């Protein structure tokens, strides 16, 4: 029923089609980014299994989404192994 009303508006006002498309694209991108953040190494969902998962990451793990100045391939671990 809501889709039928939306298609009536699309036929009557074709200028809202790009707006609808870009709003859906933005909402979908935001949702996928939130999923990516929730699955990151610094988020703990199960504290009994591994309470500190960030300690097991190697120094070449890229923490940032985009890192222009950091070369993660040449990093060396500083500190003891746990």
N, C-alpha and C positions, 0 to 999 in steps of 0.2 A: 504494500500500500504506500509506504513512504517512497519507494523507488518509482512508482507510477507518478506520484506528485513531482518528484525530482525531474523525471523525463518530460513532464508537461512544462516545467519551468525552463528546461534546456531548450525545448522547441520554441518557446515564446521569447526567451532571452538567451541567445547563443553566446553572449559575452561572458556568461558565468561558467562555461565549460572549462576554460583554462584556469580560472580561479579554483574551481573544484579540484582539478587535476593537481595543481601545485600545493593546495592545502593537504590533499591526501598524500602526496609525495613527501611533504615536510613532516607530517605526522608519522608516516611509515619509517622515515629516516630516524626520527627521534626515538621511536620505539626500538628499532634495531640497535641504536647506540646505547640505550638503557640496558638492553640485553647484554651487550658487550661489556658494559661496566659491571653488571651483576656477576659476570663470570670471570672477573679479573682475579689476579693472584692475591690482592689485598682484602678480598671479601671472604669472610668465613661463614659458611652456612651450617657446617657440622663441626662443632667444637670438640666433640669426643673423638673423632677420627684423626684430625690434624689441626690442633688449635693455632698453629703459626705456620701456614703454608708458604709464606714469603721467605722463610729461612732456607727453604730447599731450592730456591731459584738460583740459577747460575748468573754470573755477572754480565753475561752477554744477552740476557733477556731484555727486550725493549719494553720499558715501562710506559713510555709516552706513546700517544697515538701517532704523532709526527715529531721526529727529532732531527732537526737539520744539522746541528753542530756536533752531536755525539756520535762517535763511531763505535757501535756496540761490539764489533768483531774484535777490536784490539784491547778491550778492557780486561784487566786482570783482577782476580779476587784478592781483596785485602782482608785478612783476618783468618781465624781458625775455622776448620770444618766442624760442624755440629752434627 
